[in-house]
Amino acid sequence: MQSSQSQPNQMQVDIIASEVSDNFFYVVHDAAGKAALIDPIDGAQAVAHISEHGLDLELVVNTHFHHDHIGGNDTVFERFPNARLVAGAGDSERIEAQQSRSIDRRLADGDSVEVGEASLTVLDTPGHTPGHISLLGGEHLFCGDTIFVAGAGNCKFGGDPSVLYRTFASVLSELDDEVVFYPGHDYSVRDLEFALSLEPDNERAEELLEEARAKNEAGEIFLTTLGTERRYSPFFRYSDPELVRALEDEHADVFEEEREESETRDEAVFRTVRELRNRW
């Protein structure tokens, strides 16, 4: 387990590496131990962590409906029946269809989720799924499968790359550079290798790849900030002339296909990068 501290709202983040999949999930709690569990894939592991640390579980939060983010819900509620389940309204029906527990609160953009003395703000971040949400608390962003180090969520299972582009361009772009994001998986090594396949001279991506490999070898998640991602990630640099030239020179056929599906060149660049990652 890794952990980090945010002083402004006294929010502690516990990072849990799943023992049954490649997921990471999170426990957020205040100084008094009031806690929220975000995207539990392994219910037994979540219950053990909460019990071992003497936390008072108030909430389970699901960022989207995919099984690897909600699969532990029923087990958690068997042990903590008084906890409430909250999720984005757009994915709520598909979450309820996979479990015995009904959702207690359907969240909308801008809603506040209180965890004891700590507070999280709901952001609509669709694209990976139609109703995907993220939660922002101070400089912590719990983003599910929306954004990864050097990556973005795939759109294969109910998603839409144009919608995901708008999430990057209109939602993530508005957040501070200092925000650390906590994804549902650590694909950093593979995604950084992909970024370098597009731009072999991307020095920042090369530096981060070395750091990511070291973290992965240690069994730890590799985290960065939104500011870091904006400076090198192809999913954020859809307006960068250098990246556009690289795509036009090396992947003109895919770029032209994606232009036909896009309203702007920036959107076409983002969609092209997402499609190339699908094929890579």
C-alpha positions, 0 to 999 in steps of 0.5 A, a space after each residue: 500500500 502507498 499513501 499520500 497526504 493532502 493538508 488543505 482538507 485533511 484528506 488521506 489517500 490509501 492506494 491499494 494494488 488489487 491482488 486479483 487484477 491489474 487494477 488500483 483502487 483507493 480509500 480516502 479518509 479524513 483525520 478521524 477515519 471517516 472513509 470512502 472507497 473508490 472503485 473496489 474490484 477486490 471486495 475482500 481486500 477492501 474489507 481487510 484494509 478498512 478493518 485493519 486500519 480501523 476506518 469508518 466506511 461511509 461511502 463506496 464510489 464507482 466512477 463507471 460501470 465496468 466490472 473491474 471497478 465495481 466487482 467488489 461492491 457486494 462483498 463490501 456491503 455485506 461487511 459494511 451494510 450502513 455504507 452508502 453507494 454513490 455513482 454517476 447518474 449516466 452509468 447508474 443503471 448498468 452498475 445496478 444491473 450487475 449487483 444486488 445493492 441499489 445506488 443511494 445517490 446518483 451524482 451529477 457534475 459539480 456535486 459535492 461528496 463529503 467524507 467526514 471533514 474532507 470533500 470531493 467534487 464530482 466532475 463529468 468525464 465521459 468518453 471511456 463510458 457515457 456516464 464516467 465521473 471523476 472526483 477532485 479533492 484538493 490536488 487529488 483527482 480520482 479519474 477511473 479510466 479517463 486518463 493514465 500516464 501518457 494515456 487515455 481510456 479506451 473506447 471499446 466498451 461503450 465509449 466514444 473517442 470524440 466525447 473523450 476528446 471533449 473531456 480532455 479539452 474542456 474538463 481536464 484542461 481546466 484543472 491546475 497543473 499541480 493536480 495528481 491523478 489516481 487512475 484505475 490502472 498503471 499502464 505507464 510503461 506501455 503507454 510511454 513506450 507508445 508515446 515514444 513510438 510516435 515521437 522517438 525524440 521525446 526526451 521527457 517521455 524517455 525520462 518518465 519511462 525510466 521512472 515508471 519502470 523503476 516504480 513497476 519493478 518495486 510493485 508501486 503505482 507510478 503517478 504524475 501530475 496533469 502539468 507533467 502530462 500536458 508537457 509531453 503526452 500525445 493525448 494532451 498535445 493535440 494542438 502541438 504542431 510537432 505532433 501533428 507533423 509526426 502524425 501527418 508524416 507517419 500515419 497519414 492514412 489514419 489521420 485522414 480517416 479520423 478527420 472525417 469523424 471530427 469537427 476540428 483538427 484538434 479532435 482529429 489529432 486526439 482521435 488519431 492518437 487514440 486509434 493508433 494506441 488501439 492498434 499498437 
